[in-house]
Each structure stands twice: as structure tokens, then as C-alpha cells.
Amino acid sequence: MSASTHAAAMGAPAELDRCPIMGTYGPPSVMFVRGEGSWLFDRDDRQYLDLLSGLAVTSLGHAHPEVAEAICEQSQRLLHVSNLFGTEHNAPVAMTLDRLLGGGGQVFFANSGAEANECAIKLARRFGGGPAGRFAVVSAYGSFHGRTLATLHATGQPAKHEAFQPLPEGFHHVEFGDLDALRSAITPSVAAVLLEAVQGEGGVVPATDEYLRDVRELCTERGVLMIVDEVQTGLGRCGSWFAHQHAGVQPDVVTMAKALGNGVPIGACWARADVASAFRPGDHATTFGGQPLATAAARKVLEIMEREGVPARATAAGARFTDALGALDHVVGVRGRGLLLAVELDVPAPDVAALLLESGVVVNAVTPTALRLAPSLLITDDEIDEGVRAIDAALAQVAATSGGAS
């Protein structure tokens, strides 16, 4: 694609000799200008059923009126004073998150999931005694924890590492779900185990409840922290407030972001109080973390989520999706929890995702053979049924042109 075409696709004047946006993403095929609930609208006012929610972010749907009102009101009152001073929404949001996680912890506010995980990694090193004590982190192949240098190395996808070597030391990877491999990897230098309850970017691969319980027992036995990355899975999406709660385990540290602000950038790292106390003033900070606009949004999001009972909604909607999709031709299987699903296909998933976008449905190909669905937790039954019909039609069309199994 030429520079001028790329510029136009990103909304810049086509006559520019280069796009003003760095090419860290490919050029968009659609430019969206507004949204409402489960629907997006492009600059030609064509509507699209959004079954991806900005990668599990807009869990209450686009432009939720109560969240929009809270953001608008806060923007007219106070946007920023720095964390040298208190602001009114921080404590209520932190207290709600602590309650949803079982209590007994403290929260650090960040701006993203990667930053929440960076906080967790630093906290583990501080708690473990640093370079003279425990400092290493063990994570799983197939995981995704962020794109800062530390969280990139924690991410168990070696192909993403190569361009940025040398990466920070102190990270090791084992096969996801292999308890013996994890047991062998916990050497005296290890401070923490970092896992996702469902590997989202790795293809929507859930950990078994038994595995998570065994990991909790192993971490306790070895005296290392159990950190669970709930950036994509947290806050109702997987049918419980946090996906690890299906296993009945209590991690030492939990990270979250995405759904917390329903589109306003905010992340959080929760840790049980004795672990959190390892941080001292000056050990960790961020200029914008927990600023009033973001926490006002998060406070309203959490209020609505609790009122609407989103974990139960995700369970019911996920079951409806799973049953309907599993009955379609060219669907090999459906995996995931709640409303974080992967639809495994016998035809190329990228072709299906592209055709769906053309027909007005937003999904993504999380692997070459699987579509990822992460719609609004408030999606209606009619919208689910419409999405399934569109996927059925796209599968048939791709199969007819690609020679997929019938």
C-alpha cells in the first residue's frame, strides 16, 4: 500500500507523502466514527454488529449513556492533579475491586494492562528481595502480558521477542497446563508465577480448574507469588467476576484493565496487603494512573456491572452462542468461558473474518483457524442470533471458494 493510500485510510490527507501514524498496525479497512450498544457506525453511517468490543474493552457496549454522563460531568470538574494528592473516585473503585476479589488487598492504578503487569512484576521482585533474593518470573508459552520490554519477555511467544533482543533477564517459560514443567522451573531465584486463566491472545485457551488449583498449591508450597493476568478475562467476561474464581483459588496478585473503563484507558494491579506493603513510596509510580476522569468512568462501569449482574449474563449469552455456533457447518468446536470464545473452523479464519466485516459484523481471527468473539456483556439474544446467522453465511461462502470440508 502506498504512503498516500495508507494516510487516507488513517484519516489523513491522501496527498501526504507519508502517513503521520506509525505503522505498528496495518492500515484499517474501516474507519468507525460512532457506536451505540453492540453497534458501530462508519463514516458512511453503515452499521456493524460488534462481536469484539475493541478486544474485550467496551463490555457495556459503545457510548453507554450512564458512563458517558459520568465522563462528561467529571471532565467539567477536574481532570488531573497528580498522585501527590487524593481524588474522590480512587478509594471507591479500589474498594469495589478488592471486594470483588475477596478482600484483604490493595490496588495500584495504571493506564493499561501492560502497565498493570509491569507493576505486578516489579512488586514480585520487591517482595522477593530483588537481585539478592528471588527475582525471576515463570510464565507460559502462548501467553500474552504486554509490549513493554519486561511484559514482552514475560509473554510466551518467542517470535515477538526477536526484534527487541536483548530483553530483560529473569523470565522463563513452560508449557501451559504442564504442572511438572512448572514445578521444575521454580528454582530458588523465582519470585512469581504469572499466568492467564484463559490465554486470550494465545487462541482463547482456558486453563483447567484443576491446573489453577494445583498452581496455587505449588506456589504456596514453594513460597512464590501466584500472579493471574485478568486483563482480558476480568470483570464478568468469563462468567465470574474474574476467571480464576471458577477454580476457587485466591491469587496473591491480580491484574486487570480493558473492561474497567469501558473504553477509557485504565488498568489496575491488586495484591494482597502483605504483598502490596513491599512497595515503599518512590518504588513505583505513574503520572496518569488513577486520574479522576478514568476512575470516574471505572466507578460508574463497576456500578452498572454489579447492577446488571454481568457474570450471569455472560454465562447465559456464552451458552447461547456456543450452542448455536457448535451446530454450524465448518465449525469444528467452540472453546472459552462466558463471552470470551474461540470458534474453531475447518476453513481459513482470516478469510471468514474479512468477509464478515464486509457484511457488517466485527470479529477477529485469533489464530489461522479460529475466530475470537468478545461481544458486549449486555448483548441481546436477537443480536446473538443475528451474529450467528452472519457467521453461518460467511462460513458457507468461504467454504465454497476455498474448498473447505463440508
KABEL-V124684 format. One line per field, one symbol per residue. phi: phi as a letter, one per 30 degrees, with the letter a starting at -180 (. if undefined). psi: psi as a letter, one per 30 degrees, with the letter a starting at -180 (. if undefined). A space follows every 50 residues. Layout:
phi=???
psi=???
//
This chain:
phi=.dddddeddcjceddddaddceddbddddbccbabaidbcbddcidcbdc cbhhiicddcidhedddddddddddccacabiddbdbdcedddddddddd cjiibbbccbcadeddddedddddddddjiddbdbdbcbcdjdbbkbddd ddddddbedddedbddcedjbbbbddjcddddedddceddcaccbcdbdd ddjhcddddddddddedddddcicdcccdceccdijecjbebdddedicc ddbbcaagddchkddabaccbdeddedddcejdaaadcdidedddddddd edededddhdddddddddddeddddddddicdabbkbhcbbccdbcbddd ddddddddcjbcbbddbdbbcccbdedcecdddedddddddedddddddd cciddc
psi=kleeeeeefgglkffkflkfkkhfllkkfkjkflljbgklkafggklkjj gfhhhheifglkhkeeeeeeeeeeffekekflgflllffeeeeeeeeeef gflgalkkkafleeeeeeeeeeeeeeefgaffbkflkkakkflkfaglee feefkhieffeefglklklgklklkkfjeeeeeefilffkflkjlkfkjd fggijkkleeeeeeeeeeeeefhlkjkkjgefflhfegglekeffefglj lekkllcdfeghfkjklkjkklefeeffklkfeklkefkgleeefeeeee eeeeeeefheeeeeeeeeeeeeeeeffkkgjelklakbhjkkjklglkee eeeeeeeefhkjaljflfgkkkkilkfgkleeeeeeeeeeeeeeeeeeef ffglk.
//
